[in-house]
Amino acid sequence: MSMGEPEGDEAVDYRFTLANERTFLAWIRTALALLAGAVAVLHLLPLGWSETPRTAVGLLLALIAGVVTVYAPVRWFRVQRIMRRGDTLPMSALPLITTFVVGLVCLAVLLGNLL
């Protein structure tokens, strides 16, 4: 077993391991996109908003980016360990949380531009 590889009882088909790594990378890309959105809202976009809503939206995006960044390697390790044990993968709440936060940001941008 190599360094950093989760302990378990049985070998995992490399296709599942690679799929798990692709999922990890997708979460990292999501975090980077959220962070880019935060930078854009805080520093680049001429939204015409006052400082408070602009800061709130930017910090919300940065916060969820941080959560996703921490979640990605934890999930990768956990899934790898579960696959080695042959257990069932549990559902994760983070996709719903991320969807909710991005939806809130979309609503804020729409309302901010209409009002």
Secondary structure, DSSP 8 states (H G I E B T S, - for coil): --TT----SS---HHHHHHHHHHHHHHHHHHHHHHHHHHIIIII------HHHHHHHHHHHHHHHHHHHHHHHHHHHHHHHHHHHT------SHHHHHHHHHHHHHHHHHHHHH-
